[in-house]
Every structure is written in C-alpha cells, then in structure tokens.
Amino acid sequence: MLVRIVRMTFAPDKVDQFLAHFDEATPHIRSVPGCRHLELWQGAEAPTVCTTYSQWKSAEALDEYRDSDLFRRTWSTVKPLFTERPRA
C-alpha cells in the first residue's frame, strides 16, 4: 500500500472554488481502481491550506490515476488556484 499526502495552499478567494471541485471529483477519484481511501483536511488556523490524504493499492495504481483523463481534468481545474507549489 502507498500513502500519499499532498499539501496545497490556495488564494483566499479561491478556497471555496477548490472545495466545490473537490466535492464533485471525490466520488470519481475514489472509484479509480487501486484507490483505497481519499479524504481532505483543511487547516483550522490556516483555511487556505488544504491537504489530501489518500491510500493506493500500489505506486502503479497511483501512476495509472495520474496518467488518466480524470486526473488531467482535475489538475487543470485546480492548478490555477494555487498560491504556492503543492508539496507531496
């Protein structure tokens, strides 16, 4: 199993847009073969900082997701909302 934690920082006026997109994308990501768990954490003291915590069957399963149209569409929507480079 592979655990992936990604920390993302958003512009204050973009957080709601990200959260809405994440809510929409979550069931699709969770249904990807090899995705065993996905959740989102939002900082109580820093609400512009969100962290995804996901569990994958293997590195190969994560790579297959990252090569998918779903990932490309999700990433192209979310990437412009960042104020800092995401850290995995």
C-alpha positions, 0 to 999 in steps of 0.5 A: 500500500502507498500513502500519499499526502499532498499539501496545497495552499490556495488564494483566499478567494479561491478556497471555496472554488477548490472545495466545490471541485473537490466535492464533485471529483471525490466520488470519481477519484475514489472509484479509480481502481487501486484507490483505497481511501481519499479524504481532505483536511483543511487547516483550522488556523490556516483555511487556505491550506488544504491537504489530501490524504489518500491510500493506493493499492500500489505506486502503479495504481497511483501512476495509472490515476495520474496518467488518466483523463480524470486526473488531467481534468482535475489538475487543470481545474485546480492548478490555477488556484494555487498560491504556492507549489503543492508539496507531496 
